[in-house]
Amino acid sequence: GWDSQVVSWAACDMWKKAKDIDPSFSAEATKSINTYTQYFPLVSEGFMRQLKQGDSFRIGCWIGTTTRCRFRKD
């Protein structure tokens, strides 16, 4: 569902940050990012929630971070 899909945005943010901090981790992080983008919500799911690509989005619960919306094509 939606909540488990948007968590992949935060995960990809952290892998990008890891690449920036430690370039030797780049290949592994890129592989993880490419894997988890398939779990991004669809554009239509964002539309139903009045969200569009690049909008700021707060992920609550124990994650507690703000990220940007990213969607897969329908």
Secondary structure as the mmCIF struct_conf table of DSSP 4:
data_model
#
loop_
_struct_conf.conf_type_id
_struct_conf.id
_struct_conf.beg_label_comp_id
_struct_conf.beg_label_asym_id
_struct_conf.beg_label_seq_id
_struct_conf.end_label_comp_id
_struct_conf.end_label_asym_id
_struct_conf.end_label_seq_id
HELX_RH_AL_P HELX_RH_AL_P1 TRP A 2 ILE A 21
HELX_RH_3T_P HELX_RH_3T_P1 PRO A 23 PHE A 25
HELX_RH_AL_P HELX_RH_AL_P2 SER A 26 TYR A 36
HELX_RH_3T_P HELX_RH_3T_P2 THR A 37 TYR A 39
BEND BEND1 PHE A 40 PHE A 40
HELX_LH_PP_P HELX_LH_PP_P1 PRO A 41 PRO A 41
STRN STRN1 LEU A 42 LEU A 42
HELX_RH_AL_P HELX_RH_AL_P3 VAL A 43 MET A 48
TURN_TY1_P TURN_TY1_P1 ARG A 49 GLN A 50
TURN_TY1_P TURN_TY1_P2 GLN A 53 GLY A 54
STRN STRN2 SER A 56 ILE A 59
TURN_TY1_P TURN_TY1_P3 CYS A 61 ILE A 63
STRN STRN3 THR A 65 ARG A 68
STRN STRN4 ARG A 72 ARG A 72
#
